[in-house]
Each structure stands twice: as structure tokens, then as C-alpha cells.
Amino acid sequence: SPTYAGVHEINYSPSWIYIRNSGLAPYVMGPWNNPNLPKNQGTVNGVYRFPRTPTIPTSKTLTGMGSIGFLVDGVSIYNTADGFSYSYANSKDASPNAGIGPGDGIWNRDAWPNEKVSFDNAQNHPQPSGQYHAHVTAFGARYLLGDNVLYNETTKQYSENTSTTVFKHSPIIGWINDGLPLYGPYGYSDPNDASSPVRRMISGYVLRNGEYGTVNLPSTGRTSLPRWAQLAQSKTTLANNQYGPTISTTYELGHFSEDYDYLGDLGYTQNINSTANGYTIRFDLNQYNVRYCKTPEFPNGTWATLRRSHIQGPLGTRTMSVAGITEVQQGEHQLPLPNQTLFNTTRAQLRPQKLGAQPL
């Protein structure tokens, strides 16, 4: 029978988990206040696979554009980049209507400040070819799964539940292309103690405003890259024609992913109260927005990606494990899946016990 939204089917082989996916959400999508986006969503109708046992290498992999995973409601997950960057030669951002290509690829636009006008109430939107996807918090999926999100039936708006001090551990809301589970923003305060209080996880990324030992970009200008971006771009210094724009109301701090620094590169240590550069701070997630922790689904521990409520820093620009998501085949001519059906449902969730997780 046809599936009009969500994941249609889940299968597995010894090495892979396969999903047959519509790519459409089982909740209201749109409207999107952007004339450049398609107004009608069509089913993606794709077959994808994830590795059952993630392999964690020393060298990590850049994710690139497009899907880096899927939410359990079938919606595609993208990283925080919007596909455009600053063009020094043109003294402006590249954009869909600028006519100057994608930009220099050095100061890369963060989707949240640059595209949020086009996000619907679930904080998702389609890309030009029509694939509906999430860059930031997955409000729709989190609400369906009971992840500390409220929904106003009158305004059709989602919001974080801030009226309680007792939070539930976030459920698995998706799977990243490397086979690691994706959780919402709430986890055990002690990653190794399932009896510790549940709280909202703290990102390891901070704005480069001079605090915590970061470079003060409002003073120096965008003339240097943070350590994580140096590694990603293979650039330790920038030439004059690689500088970014001066901080302004047009190019506010946070406009680009490279406006953020990772605390672990500034002398701080993950998971403890650590002091450096005259500041004491605690953060939960490593530079890949991952931590090794116990969860309700993995009581013995797993590497897990955690999605904060509002993005702070470059989420999903690199994978923790070996990237494994593959679009097996798309369209009407489907690749036959292994004859080991787990279940068919429009609200399928990949069963965590069928996937492996391993420490470094």
C-alpha cells in the first residue's frame, strides 16, 4: 500500500540497515516565506542504507551538502551550512539570486541566521529541488516523540517546554549517516550515570567575541579561522583576499559557521568544569557534537550525536564515524531490499538494538 509520509519500510542485512522513505513529514509542512523555494512538495521515494556497526577512524570525514542522516519521521537531516559563502571579489555573500556562484568557500553561511525566514513552524524547509529537510532543531519529530516540546493548536507553533525543571531524556530522533543515533538536546548530566539528573546538553562551540580565549572578531575583523575550520579547509592562515566582511548589522557575529570556536581547542576539557584563559566552563559535546554516554536505549553506552535546541556552531560539518549513508536507488524503479522486513509503518523508528556502537 502507498505511504504518503514518513518511513515506509525498514529492512536489514548483516552489514546494513535499509529504509524506504517518502521524505515527507507526518505533520503540517510549510508555509515557507521564500519565493525561491518550491511551493509543492513531492515524495522523494528513496531507498537509503546505514551501517549497522559504526567504524570510528582517527581521521574524520567532511559531510558535504545534502543529507547527512534522517529523522525517524522520514525528514532529511542537513548540516548547518546553507551552500553559500562570502565572495571577497564581489564584497558580498553568494546567494540563490546573487549570480556570483557559491562564493569562496572560506566564510560559510550558517543556515539558521540566513535562511530561518524560510523555515516553517517545525523549523524545516525544502531545498530548490524539493527535498524537505532540517538544519536545526527538529521540533516536529521531537513533539511526536514527546521530547520536551510543546505545540499550540491555535497558532500552530512549537516551543521548548521551559515550564518544568524535570526533563525526560531525549529519545532517538534520527540516525546520522555514520550509523550513530541522533538524540534531542536532553541527556544525563553525567554521561556515565543513568541515575544522574537530565538536563539540556551544552555545546562546545562559542562565538569568537573575545570571551573564553577566543579571537575577538569584532576587534580584529574576520582575518583568521578557528582551529576546527583550519583543519577542515587545510588553511592555517588567510591571505588578504580571503578575509571575511567586517562585523555589522548585515554580517552579524554568527552569520558564518567560522564565527564560532570550539572550547576544546582553547584549553578546556569536555564533561568537566575546566578552567582556562581566566574562565571556568563546562560543556558536554565534542567538536563533532557527539559524546560517549549511557542512554535509555543504550544502557551500556554509545557514541551519540545530540541536537541542541538552537544551533550554536557548526553542526554536522564532519562525521564522527565512517560515513555510510547511501542512496541506493531513487524513483519508481526501486532496488529490491533484503527479505528481512522489521515492520512497515509511516512512523517507523530504527530499532537501536539492531545497530552497533563502539568506543574509540
TORVO-786245 format. One record per residue: residue in one letter; x, y, z of N, C-alpha, C in turn. Coordinates in steps of 0.05 Angstrom, whole numbers, m for minus. Example, Ala and Ser with C-alpha at 12.3 -4.5 7.8 and 13.67 -1.06 7.14 Angstrom:
% residues 2
- A/264/m114/156/246/m90/156/264/m66/156
- S/257/m45/142/273/m21/143/258/1/157
This chain:
% residues 360
- S/17/m24/0/0/0/0/18/25/0
- P/8/48/m11/25/71/m12/29/84/15
- T/51/97/18/57/112/42/60/142/34
- Y/44/159/46/43/187/38/62/204/55
- A/72/194/76/90/210/93/107/190/110
- G/130/200/119/147/184/137/161/161/123
- V/172/143/140/187/120/130/167/98/124
- H/170/86/100/151/65/92/160/38/101
- E/186/32/100/195/5/106/223/5/116
- I/229/m13/134/256/m16/145/264/m45/142
- N/288/m50/131/299/m77/128/328/m77/136
- Y/339/m101/138/368/m102/145/381/m126/133
- S/407/m124/130/425/m146/121/446/m148/143
- P/465/m166/141/486/m168/161/501/m142/166
- S/504/m126/145/521/m102/148/505/m76/147
- W/481/m76/138/467/m51/133/438/m51/143
- I/429/m27/150/400/m22/155/390/m6/131
- Y/368/m15/119/357/m2/95/331/11/103
- I/326/35/92/300/47/96/289/55/68
- R/263/51/65/249/61/41/233/85/52
- N/238/108/41/229/133/54/215/151/34
- S/193/163/43/179/183/27/192/210/28
- G/206/216/50/218/242/53/200/264/62
- L/174/257/66/154/277/75/147/272/104
- A/141/294/118/136/292/147/106/285/152
- P/100/271/174/72/265/181/59/288/197
- Y/67/312/193/55/336/205/55/358/184
- V/42/380/191/39/402/172/66/413/164
- M/71/414/138/96/426/127/89/452/114
- G/107/472/118/102/499/106/84/516/124
- P/79/541/116/89/553/91/118/562/94
- W/130/567/71/158/577/70/159/604/57
- N/168/624/72/168/651/62/193/657/46
- N/195/644/24/218/648/6/209/642/m23
- P/208/662/m40/198/657/m67/215/638/m84
- N/240/632/m74/258/615/m89/254/585/m83
- L/237/579/m63/233/552/m55/208/541/m69
- P/208/515/m75/185/503/m88/160/504/m70
- K/137/508/m81/113/511/m65/99/483/m61
- N/105/464/m78/93/438/m75/114/417/m69
- Q/109/402/m48/128/381/m41/120/355/m54
- G/139/341/m65/134/315/m76/150/294/m61
- T/140/270/m61/154/249/m46/181/244/m59
- V/201/240/m41/228/234/m51/230/205/m60
- N/215/187/m46/213/159/m54/240/147/m58
- G/257/149/m37/284/138/m39/289/114/m21
- V/310/99/m28/319/77/m11/347/84/m2
- Y/352/82/24/377/90/36/387/69/54
- R/413/69/60/424/49/78/443/62/98
- F/444/51/122/462/60/143/479/36/152
- P/504/39/161/519/17/171/508/8/198
- R/506/m18/202/496/m29/228/517/m26/250
- T/542/m27/243/563/m24/262/581/m1/255
- P/579/22/268/595/45/261/625/39/265
- T/641/49/247/670/47/249/681/75/254
- I/696/79/276/705/105/283/735/107/277
- P/742/122/257/770/125/249/784/148/263
- T/810/150/260/824/173/271/818/198/256
- S/818/196/229/812/219/212/782/220/206
- K/770/243/211/741/245/207/736/255/178
- T/711/253/170/703/259/143/685/283/141
- L/690/301/122/672/323/117/646/313/106
- T/624/325/115/598/315/107/589/324/80
- G/597/348/72/587/359/46/558/367/48
- M/547/375/25/520/384/24/500/361/21
- G/475/366/26/455/345/24/451/330/50
- S/438/307/48/430/292/72/454/281/87
- I/455/285/113/475/272/130/461/252/148
- G/436/248/144/421/228/160/391/233/156
- F/375/218/172/346/221/170/334/220/198
- L/314/237/203/298/236/227/280/211/225
- V/270/202/248/254/178/247/226/183/234
- D/219/208/230/195/214/216/199/215/186
- G/223/210/176/229/209/148/241/234/137
- V/243/255/152/253/281/143/284/280/142
- S/295/290/121/324/290/117/338/310/136
- I/362/303/145/378/320/162/401/332/145
- Y/404/358/146/427/371/133/445/383/155
- N/470/390/147/487/404/166/478/433/167
- T/494/449/182/485/477/186/492/496/163
- A/508/487/144/514/504/121/491/507/102
- D/488/530/89/466/534/70/475/532/41
- G/501/525/37/511/521/10/523/546/m3
- F/523/568/12/535/593/1/555/604/21
- S/573/621/10/594/633/27/600/661/17
- Y/616/675/32/624/702/25/642/703/1
- S/638/722/m17/655/726/m40/671/752/m36
- Y/697/749/m32/714/772/m28/714/790/m52
- A/716/778/m76/718/794/m101/693/811/m105
- N/670/801/m96/645/815/m100/635/830/m75
- S/651/828/m54/644/842/m29/616/837/m19
- K/607/812/m22/580/805/m13/578/774/m12
- D/557/765/2/551/737/3/541/727/m24
- A/550/703/m31/536/689/m53/508/680/m42
- S/489/678/m60/462/671/m52/448/661/m77
- P/424/650/m74/409/640/m97/405/660/m119
- N/403/686/m112/397/707/m131/421/725/m138
- A/444/720/m125/466/738/m129/480/735/m156
- G/479/712/m168/491/708/m194/521/707/m194
- I/533/700/m171/563/700/m170/573/673/m162
- G/557/652/m165/566/625/m157/563/620/m128
- P/576/600/m117/573/592/m89/589/609/m69
- G/608/625/m79/626/640/m61/653/628/m58
- D/669/639/m40/697/630/m37/700/604/m22
- G/680/596/m6/682/572/10/698/574/35
- I/704/598/44/720/603/68/703/612/91
- W/687/633/86/668/642/106/640/632/97
- N/632/610/109/608/595/100/584/603/117
- R/563/609/102/538/619/116/525/597/132
- D/517/604/156/502/587/174/473/589/165
- A/460/566/162/432/566/153/413/580/172
- W/417/578/198/398/588/217/395/618/214
- P/415/635/215/411/664/212/404/672/184
- N/413/657/164/410/665/136/385/655/122
- E/374/633/133/351/620/119/327/617/137
- K/328/625/162/307/619/181/280/632/173
- V/281/653/157/257/665/147/241/645/130
- S/255/626/119/241/606/101/234/580/116
- F/241/579/142/234/555/158/204/555/165
- D/192/532/165/164/530/174/164/527/204
- N/140/523/215/138/521/245/153/498/257
- A/158/477/241/174/454/250/204/459/247
- Q/211/483/237/239/492/233/252/476/210
- N/236/468/190/247/455/167/239/471/142
- H/252/464/119/244/476/94/254/458/71
- P/245/463/46/254/447/24/278/461/10
- Q/295/446/m2/316/457/m19/305/461/m47
- P/319/474/m66/308/481/m92/296/457/m107
- S/307/433/m104/296/410/m118/272/398/m103
- G/267/408/m79/243/399/m65/247/382/m41
- Q/272/374/m34/276/356/m11/271/371/15
- Y/252/363/30/245/375/55/266/366/76
- H/277/385/91/299/377/109/301/396/133
- A/316/387/153/321/402/177/350/409/180
- H/356/435/185/383/444/192/386/445/222
- V/365/453/236/367/459/264/349/440/280
- T/339/449/302/323/431/320/299/420/305
- A/294/395/309/273/380/295/247/381/312
- F/234/404/313/211/408/331/189/388/325
- G/183/384/299/161/366/292/165/338/302
- A/189/327/296/195/300/304/197/298/334
- R/209/318/347/212/317/376/185/318/390
- Y/166/334/379/140/335/391/125/308/389
- L/127/296/365/114/270/361/125/249/381
- L/151/251/388/164/232/405/164/240/434
- G/151/262/441/149/270/469/175/281/481
- D/190/295/465/217/305/473/216/334/483
- N/201/339/505/202/365/519/195/388/501
- V/177/384/482/168/404/464/138/408/466
- L/129/433/466/100/440/467/90/448/440
- Y/64/445/435/52/453/410/26/468/415
- N/23/492/404/0/508/407/m19/503/384
- E/m42/491/389/m61/484/368/m72/508/354
- T/m73/531/368/m85/555/356/m65/568/337
- T/m40/572/346/m20/586/330/m4/568/312
- K/m7/541/317/9/521/303/39/524/307
- Q/46/535/330/74/540/337/84/519/356
- Y/110/510/352/124/493/371/142/510/389
- S/147/500/413/166/514/431/178/494/451
- E/201/501/461/213/485/482/196/487/507
- N/194/465/521/179/465/547/198/475/569
- T/195/500/575/212/512/596/196/515/623
- S/172/504/624/155/507/648/161/485/668
- T/179/468/663/185/446/681/215/446/687
- T/222/436/710/250/432/717/257/403/717
- V/238/386/711/243/357/710/239/349/680
- F/261/343/667/260/337/639/264/307/634
- K/253/297/612/257/270/604/281/268/586
- H/296/246/587/318/242/569/307/242/541
- S/320/256/523/311/257/495/311/229/483
- P/292/222/466/292/197/452/310/199/428
- I/314/176/415/328/176/389/309/190/369
- I/318/212/357/301/226/338/310/221/309
- G/332/208/306/342/202/279/368/186/280
- W/379/182/256/404/168/253/422/183/234
- I/447/187/241/466/201/224/478/182/205
- N/489/192/183/499/175/161/521/155/169
- D/534/161/192/555/142/201/544/120/218
- G/518/119/222/506/97/238/502/104/267
- L/510/128/275/506/136/303/478/147/307
- P/466/142/331/440/152/337/441/182/341
- L/419/196/334/416/224/339/395/228/360
- Y/402/241/381/383/247/403/376/277/403
- G/354/283/417/347/311/421/367/323/441
- P/362/347/451/382/362/467/384/355/496
- Y/368/335/506/368/329/535/380/302/540
- G/399/302/559/413/277/566/421/277/595
- Y/432/254/604/441/252/632/464/272/637
- S/463/286/659/484/306/665/511/293/668
- D/512/268/678/536/252/679/534/231/657
- P/550/233/636/547/214/614/549/185/621
- N/562/179/644/566/151/652/547/142/674
- D/528/159/682/510/153/704/481/158/696
- A/466/136/691/438/139/682/420/148/704
- S/430/149/729/413/159/751/418/189/756
- S/436/201/741/441/230/745/419/246/732
- P/415/271/741/393/287/731/395/292/700
- V/372/294/688/371/300/659/371/330/656
- R/387/340/638/388/369/632/394/373/603
- R/391/398/594/397/405/567/427/405/562
- M/437/392/541/465/390/536/476/417/527
- I/502/421/534/516/446/528/535/442/506
- S/533/458/485/551/457/462/579/464/470
- G/599/454/455/627/462/459/634/486/442
- Y/615/497/427/621/519/409/612/546/421
- V/629/566/419/622/593/429/629/613/407
- L/616/636/408/622/658/389/650/668/393
- R/663/677/373/690/688/374/688/718/380
- N/682/724/405/678/751/413/698/760/434
- G/719/745/438/740/752/457/737/737/484
- E/714/725/489/710/710/514/721/682/511
- Y/728/671/534/738/643/536/765/639/521
- G/778/660/514/803/657/499/800/658/469
- T/776/663/459/772/665/431/784/691/419
- V/789/691/393/796/715/379/772/734/380
- N/777/759/384/755/779/385/750/790/357
- L/733/776/342/728/784/314/717/812/311
- P/700/822/329/691/850/326/715/870/327
- S/737/862/340/760/880/341/780/874/318
- T/785/848/313/806/841/293/795/840/265
- G/769/837/262/757/831/236/759/801/231
- R/747/792/210/747/764/202/772/758/186
- T/795/757/200/821/753/187/834/727/193
- S/820/710/209/832/684/217/809/664/220
- L/816/639/217/797/617/220/801/604/247
- P/779/593/259/783/577/283/797/551/276
- R/807/538/297/823/514/292/808/492/277
- W/782/487/284/767/466/270/764/473/240
- A/761/498/233/758/506/205/785/505/191
- Q/807/510/205/833/508/193/838/479/184
- L/830/460/201/833/432/194/814/424/171
- A/790/434/172/770/427/151/778/438/124
- Q/789/462/124/796/476/99/825/474/91
- S/841/461/109/871/459/104/883/486/100
- K/876/505/118/887/532/117/894/540/145
- T/918/547/150/926/557/177/926/587/178
- T/930/601/156/929/630/154/913/638/130
- L/903/663/130/888/673/108/902/696/95
- A/902/696/68/911/719/53/891/742/54
- N/899/766/48/880/789/49/855/784/33
- N/858/771/10/834/766/m7/818/742/2
- Q/824/732/26/807/711/38/793/720/63
- Y/797/745/70/784/756/94/754/757/90
- G/740/756/113/711/759/112/703/788/117
- P/677/793/115/668/821/119/669/830/148
- T/671/856/151/671/868/178/645/862/192
- I/646/858/218/622/854/234/604/878/231
- S/579/873/224/560/895/220/531/884/224
- T/511/901/220/484/891/222/478/872/199
- T/491/875/177/488/856/154/502/830/159
- Y/526/832/170/543/808/175/548/806/205
- E/527/801/220/530/799/249/547/775/257
- L/558/776/281/573/754/292/554/730/294
- G/562/708/281/544/684/280/533/680/252
- H/537/700/234/528/698/206/541/674/192
- F/567/669/199/582/647/186/588/626/207
- S/591/601/198/599/580/216/626/585/228
- E/644/598/213/671/603/222/672/626/243
- D/649/637/251/648/656/273/648/642/300
- Y/649/616/300/648/600/325/675/586/329
- D/682/584/354/706/569/362/698/546/380
- Y/714/525/380/709/501/396/725/503/422
- L/712/501/445/726/504/470/749/484/474
- G/746/460/464/767/441/466/793/449/453
- D/791/468/434/815/478/420/827/502/435
- L/814/510/457/823/533/472/833/526/500
- G/837/500/505/848/491/531/828/480/550
- Y/802/478/543/782/467/560/777/438/555
- T/766/424/575/762/395/574/733/389/575
- Q/724/371/557/696/363/556/688/348/581
- N/663/351/590/650/336/611/658/343/639
- I/675/363/643/683/371/670/683/401/671
- N/682/412/696/686/441/699/715/446/696
- S/723/459/674/751/464/669/756/493/667
- T/781/501/675/789/529/675/811/534/656
- A/808/555/640/829/564/621/823/593/614
- N/844/607/608/841/635/598/825/653/616
- G/825/646/642/811/662/661/781/656/664
- Y/772/634/651/744/627/652/742/598/661
- T/719/592/675/713/564/682/686/557/669
- I/686/535/655/662/528/639/660/498/637
- R/636/488/633/631/460/628/616/458/602
- F/623/438/586/608/432/561/607/402/557
- D/587/393/542/582/365/541/590/351/515
- L/592/366/493/595/354/467/622/360/455
- N/633/341/440/659/345/428/656/362/402
- Q/678/364/387/677/382/363/658/371/342
- Y/650/346/344/631/335/324/603/334/335
- N/599/348/358/573/348/372/564/320/380
- V/584/305/389/580/277/397/591/273/425
- R/581/254/440/593/246/465/588/216/468
- Y/606/203/484/601/175/492/586/176/518
- C/562/163/518/545/165/541/526/142/543
- K/514/138/566/493/119/570/466/133/563
- T/449/118/551/422/128/544/402/106/550
- P/376/113/551/356/92/556/358/69/536
- E/364/75/511/366/54/490/392/39/491
- F/413/52/501/440/40/502/450/42/531
- P/440/26/549/447/28/578/477/23/583
- N/490/10/565/519/5/568/536/26/555
- G/523/45/541/538/67/529/539/65/499
- T/541/88/486/543/91/457/554/118/450
- W/568/120/428/573/146/416/546/156/405
- A/539/181/412/513/192/403/517/221/396
- T/503/229/375/501/257/367/477/269/382
- L/481/293/393/459/306/406/453/332/393
- R/428/337/388/419/361/374/409/382/393
- R/423/404/395/414/425/413/389/439/403
- S/375/453/421/350/466/414/354/488/393
- H/375/503/396/382/523/376/412/519/370
- I/418/519/345/445/512/337/465/533/346
- Q/487/525/357/509/543/364/534/530/354
- G/544/539/332/567/528/320/560/509/297
- P/581/498/285/577/482/260/568/453/266
- L/543/448/265/532/421/270/534/405/244
- G/546/381/247/545/362/225/564/369/202
- T/584/385/206/603/391/184/623/368/180
- R/626/351/201/643/328/199/629/304/213
- T/634/280/203/622/257/216/642/245/236
- M/631/234/257/648/222/278/658/195/268
- S/642/180/254/649/154/244/652/154/214
- V/657/131/203/659/130/174/631/134/162
- A/629/154/144/603/160/133/593/136/117
- G/567/129/121/557/105/108/530/108/94
- I/517/131/97/491/133/85/494/133/54
- T/478/117/41/479/115/12/451/115/1
- E/446/131/m19/420/130/m32/422/107/m52
- V/410/85/m45/413/60/m61/400/64/m89
- Q/376/74/m89/363/80/m114/339/98/m109
- Q/333/115/m127/311/134/m123/292/133/m147
- G/267/138/m141/247/138/m162/230/113/m162
- E/216/108/m184/198/85/m185/212/58/m187
- H/236/58/m199/249/32/m203/266/26/m178
- Q/254/14/m158/266/11/m132/284/m14/m132
- L/306/m12/m117/323/m35/m112/310/m54/m93
- P/307/m79/m99/295/m98/m80/311/m99/m54
- L/297/m97/m32/310/m98/m6/313/m126/3
- P/331/m131/22/334/m158/34/307/m167/45
- N/302/m193/43/277/m204/52/277/m209/82
- Q/281/m187/97/281/m189/126/267/m164/137
- T/242/m161/132/227/m138/140/223/m136/170
- L/230/m114/182/225/m110/210/196/m102/214
- F/187/m81/200/159/m73/201/155/m51/181
- N/130/m47/174/122/m25/156/105/m6/171
- T/112/20/170/96/40/185/103/67/175
- T/85/86/177/91/113/169/105/129/192
- R/107/116/215/122/129/237/143/109/248
- A/158/99/230/178/78/237/201/91/252
- Q/212/76/270/237/84/284/257/61/282
- L/281/67/273/301/46/271/307/35/298
- R/305/9/301/308/m3/327/337/m3/336
- P/344/10/359/372/13/366/386/m13/370
- Q/372/m34/379/386/m59/385/396/m73/359
- K/387/m64/336/396/m75/311/422/m61/300
- L/430/m40/314/454/m25/305/475/m28/326
- G/500/m27/318/522/m29/336/533/m2/343
- A/547/0/365/561/25/373/586/16/388
- Q/608/30/382/633/22/394/649/46/404
- P/665/43/425/681/65/435/705/69/417
- L/718/91/421/743/97/405/764/76/412
